[in-house]
Amino acid sequence: MQLMLARLSQLGQMDLERAVVREVEKNPLLEIEGEDREDPGPRPAEDNSGPDLQGEGFTPSRYSGKGVDISDIQQADEPDFFDRLLIQVRESGLREKDLRLAEEIIGSLDANGFLRDIPLENIAYKLSVPYEHAEEVLRRIQETGPPGIAARNLRECMLLQLREQNEEPFVIRIIEDHYHDLTAGRYGKIREALDLSENDMQYAREQIGRLNPKPAAGHGEYLKKSIIPDVVLQKKDGHFYVALNESDTPGVRLSPTYLKMLGRRDLDRGARRYLESHKQAATLFMQAIEQRKRSILAVARSIVKRQREFLLNRREYPLPMIMKDVAGDTGLDISTVSRIANGKYMQTPDGIYELKYFFSERAGRRDNVSSSTRDLERDLLKIVEKENKSDPFSDEQLREALIRKGYHIARRTVAKYREKLGIPASGKRRKP
């Protein structure tokens, strides 16, 4: 269930709708609420022969299963890409005690197969294992799956593929030691550093150009789509109210028809095993859906509580808040908060925001004013906008100006934020 919950937690509203429909299509024990299916027999006034499934938020109706043959049951689809990857890892000889860690890592991969939304450190911390051990399991996944899978960035993805192909050492060295020069198109600098001919450089560019930047691509629907909010925030009488947007998400239930079949004493043993396994899978899917709902609501309520000043338009940017803060409020682990925040949207009275927009680090200050890194970026932009363009501020002068505004900051940190904001160095900002 943990892998299923991890995958569902990553899905936005439209993707969840598709996931529900796909699960209903492949599991005969699931059906969409409100859809009428053909009743294979008369409905008795009362029948206590069926299984007792009271609880867990649903109570199935009971139907007669007369006249239904196991061959009429829709067969399940093949496991999806991530399920297959987990099966491969299990069959690779991974130790039993490491399967939980492998499941968590695979469940944290994004749509393209990268491990970049949730740091490996967070996964190791969650499962109380040393980071080095988590790296070993990650390497096993990378070796087992398609080349480039579970890479933490594009550079690592390229290296995994090149090594799998036993590519020429100089091609691998370009990615290892001169990746930034490559992406910037500084081919002459690379040739000089590695003493390569023009033909060598051309060969390397061709081989690198053939690499797959999306190792899990083609195994899901990741088309551009309109934003549909997952959470709706309303304000009334000075209070905020959070609700899930479930307008287009179909509800599901266990199929009364096949539950009735399971209650028959004369049901074939093979048919019973088939139905029992799908009933278990269906129940776990429904529980994961409910847990996802509770998690999204818990995260949204924590955000609203902590960002009240911003939502009341008393601040230009959200207050500093990190995943650990919300994890503490909700009792969820940091990796789950990260999955929930990424790709989920909240509709507020002032517009739609992605949940992760509300997260930012605290900017160090010498006073007790609570400022986020966005506040620091805003102040940095304002300083640059007002500077003398014929004699622009150096990074050290920018640092001094920020210190006067109360920030405790190093010059190299100023340079980092300047580059992040796309502000050129002082020499390139100078105008006659």
N, C-alpha and C positions, 0 to 999 in steps of 0.2 A: 504493500500500500504506500510505503514511503516514496518509491520511485514514481508511482502514479500521481501522488499528491504533489510531488516536486514538479512534474510535468504540467499538471493542471494549474498550479500556482503561477507558472510563467505565462500562461495564456491570457490575452486580453479578451474583451467581450466577444468580438466577432469570431476569434479563433476558438473560444470556448463553445460557441454555438455549433461550429463545425465538428469539434471533438465529440460533443454529445450525439450529434446525428451519426457520426461514424461509429461510435460505440454501440448505438442502437442497431445500426445496420449489421454489425458483426456478432452481436450477442443476442440470441433469441430470447433470453430471459429478461431483456430490457425492452420496454416500450415507452413511447412518448405519451404522457398523460393527456387524456382528452381525445386520443385517436381511437376510433372504433376498429377493432379487429374482428374477423369472422369468428363467431362463436361455434365451435365444432359440435356442440351438443346442448341439450336443454339445461337451463340453469335451475338447480334444485332450490327449494325454499331455504334449506339449511344443510350444510355438509361439514362435518368435523373431521373428515379423513385427510384433509390437506395439512401441510406443515404449518406450524405455528411461527409466524414471522412478525408478531406484534413487536413494536419498539423500533428504535433507530429512525423515528420520524416518518414511518410509513406503515400502513396496514393494508395488504393486498386483498382484493376481492377474491371470491372463490368461484371457479367454473368447473363444469364437468369436462373431463378430458376424453370422452368416448369418441372413437373414430379417428384419432390422431395418431399417425405413424411417425417414428423417429426420422424417417427419410424426408418428411415434410419440413423438418427443422432447418432453418437457414444455417449454413456452415459458417464458421468464424473466418474472418480475413486472416491473412498472414500477419505476423507481428510487425509493428512499425520499425523504423530504422533504429530507434533507441532501444527498443525491446530486443532486437536482434543483436545489437552491440553488447548488451548486458549478457545475453545467452553466450555469445562468443567468449566474453571475458570469463564467465563461469567455467566454460569448457576448456579454457587455456591452462588449467591447472592452478589457478589462483587459490590460495589457502582460504578455507571456509571463513576464518575470522576476518579476512580482508574483503569479503563480498559486500558487507554493509558499507564500507568505505567506497568501494567501486560503484555501488548503486547510487550513493550520494553524489559522487563526481559526475556520473553519467546523467543523473537527474538535474545537474546544474549546467549542463551544456546548453548553449543557445541554439537558435534555429539552424545556424550554419555549422554547428559542431564545435564551437570555440568555448573554452572555459575562461571567459573574461569578465562576465557580469558578477560572478561570485569568486572572490580570491580563494586560492587553495588554502591559505592560512585560516580563513573562516571555517572551511570544512574540517580541517584538522582540529581546530579548537572545539568545534561542535561535538566531534566524536572522541575528543580527549586522546588523540594520537599525536606523536611527534610529527612535526612538519616534514622531516626527512622521510619518514615512513609513508606519509601521504604522497610525497613525490614519487616514491617507488611504485605505488599502486597506479598513480597517474601514468608513469612510463609504461606499465604493463598494458593499460588501456590504449595508449598511443601505439604500442607495438601490435596489439591485437586487431584494432579497428582499421578502417581505410586510412591510407597515409594522410597525415595532417590533422586527424581527429584529435580532439581534446587539447589542441594547442592553446596557449594563453594569449597569443597575439599572432599577427600575420607573419612576422619574421620567424617565429618558432614553427608555424605551419609550413612555411617554405623549407626550412631546414629538415623537418621530419620527412617531407616528400623527397627532397634531394638525396638524403641518406638512404631512403628506401630504394631509390633507383640506382644506388651506387654511382652517383654522378661524379664527374671529374673533380678532384680536390680543389682546383682553383675556383670552380663555380660555387662550391660550398663556402669557400673562404670569402667570396664576395658578400654573401649574405651574413656570414659570421662577423666579419671585421669591417665591412664597408656598406652596410645596409642603407645608412642615411645618404651616403654619396650616390648609391644606386637610385633611390627614390627621388633624389634631387636632379638626376640626370648628369652627374659629374663623372662621365665615363672616362675621360682623359685622366682624371685624378686616380681612378681605380687602376687603369692600365699602368700608370707610372708606379703606383705603390706595389703592384703584384707582378710587374714586368711582363705584361701580356701583349700579344700582338693584336692587330685589329680583328683578325679572324677569330682569335680566342674570345675577345670581348663580344663579338657578334654571336658566336656560339653560345656563350653564357646567357646573353640577353634572350636568345631564342628558347633555351631550355627553361629559364626562369619564367618566361612568358607563357609557357605551357602548363605551369603549375595550377592546381585548383585552389582558388582562394576561399572556397566554401565547401569543405570536405563532407558536409552532410546535406548539401544542396540537392534538390530533386526529390527529397523524401517528405515534403510537406508543402503546404500552400502558404507562401510568404509574399503575396502580392501587396502592392501599395493599396491602402484602404482608407476610408474616411474614419476619423476618430469617433468612437462611440464611448461615452463615459461609463466607467464601471461603477462609480459611486456618485450619488447626487447629494449635494450639500444645500440645505435650505435654512434660511434665517427667519425666525419669527419671535417677536416680542423680546429681542435681545439675546435669544438663545439659538444655537446651531443644532440642526438635526441631520444625521447622516443616514442615508438609505442606499441599499444596493439597487442598481439599475438592472432589472431582470426582465425587461419588457419583451425582449426577443429570444431569451434563452428558454428552450423547451424544458418542461419538467419531465422527469422520468420515473418510472415505477417498475416493479417486478411484474412480469406477464402473468396475469391470473390463469390464462390457459395452460401454460407450462407448469405453473405451481400445482394446478389441479392434477396434471399428469404425474407429478412427483408423488402425489398422494395415493396413487393407484398401487395396489398390492401386486397386480399382475404385470407391472412394467418391466420390460426387458432390462437385465443387469447392465448391459452396455449403454442403453438409453438413460438409465438412472445415473450412471457415472458421468455421462455427457452433460446431462441437465444439472447435476449437482455442481460440477466444476464451473459451469457458466453462471449458475446462481450465485456461487461464491464470488466470481469475478464481478458480476453485476452489483452485488451488495457492496463490495469494496469500492467500486466506481462511484456509487451513490454516496457512500460515506466520505469519499475524497472530495466530491462536489460540495457537500455540506461543510466539511472542514475548510475548504477554500473560501466559502462564503464567510464563515466566522473569522477567518484570518484577515480577509480584506476589510471587513467591518472593524475589527480590532485595530488594524494599522491605521485606517482612515480616522477613527475616533482619536487615537493617540496624536496623529498629525494635527487634527483640528484643535485639540486641547493645547498643544504646544505652540501652534501658530495662530492663535486667536488674534494677536495684535496685527499680524499681516492680513488676515481675513477680514478684519474690521477697518482695513485701509489706514492703519496708524503707522505702518512701516512700508518703505518702498520695496524691501526684500524680506523673505522669511528670516526668522531668527536662526542662529546656528543650531543645527540638530543633526545628529548622526544616527546610523542604523542601531547602534547600541542603545541609544536613548529609547527608541520605540520598542526594541526587544525587551528592555526592562519594564516598560509600561504594559506590554501585552503578554509576556511570558513566552513569546515565540523566540526561536533562535535567530541569530543575525542573518544567516543564509536565507531563511524563510522570509524575513522582512525584506531582504534584497530582491527576492523573486517577486514578491507582491508589489513592491514599489516600481519595478521596472516594467514599462509597457502598460500600466494601468492608469486610468485618468479619472480625475474628480471634476465634476461640473459644479462650479461655485456661482454665487450671484454676480461675480465679476469676470467670469470666463472659465475655460477648461484648462486645467493644469495636470501634467503628468505627476504622479505621486512622488517620483524621485526629485522633482523640482524643489520640493520643500526641504531637501536634505543639503546641508553644507557644513563645512568645517568651521570651527570657531577661529576667528582672527585674533592673534595675540594683541592685547592692549595693556597699557600701563595703568589705566583707570579701571573701573568696574563696569564700564559700558559693555553690553553684550552685542558684539558685532560678528557678522559672518564674513566668510571670504568674499561673498558677493558685495558686501558693504565696502570691503577693502578695494575690490576691483572698481566699484563705482567712484570711490574717492581718488583712485589712481587716474582714472579717465578724466576726471574733472581737473586734476592738477596739470595733466598733459594738455588739455584743451586750453587752459589759461596761460600756459608758459609762453615766453618770448620765442617766437618761431625762428628768429635769427640767432638765438643762443639757447637752444633747448636744454632741458635738464639732463644731466647724466644719471645713471642708476643710483649713484651715491646721493646726488641732490634730490632725486625722487624719494629715496629712503628718508632723508632728513625732513622732507615735507610731510611724509606720512607719520613720522615720529611726532611732529608738531600736532598732528591730528589725534595723537594718542596711541598709535600702533607701535607695538614692539616687534621690529622686523629687521631682518638681515638684508644686505645688498643683493645677495644671490637670490633671495626670495622675491625681491622686487623685480629682478630680471625675469624670474619664472612667470610671474603674473603679467608682466609687460608682454612677454612673448605669447602667453596664452590669449591675451586680448588682441593680438595682432598689431601691437604698437612697435614700430621699428626702433632700432637703437638711435641715440641722440644724433649721431652723424648723418643718418638717413632722414631724420626729421628736420634738419636745418634747412631754412629757406633764406634766400638773400633779401 
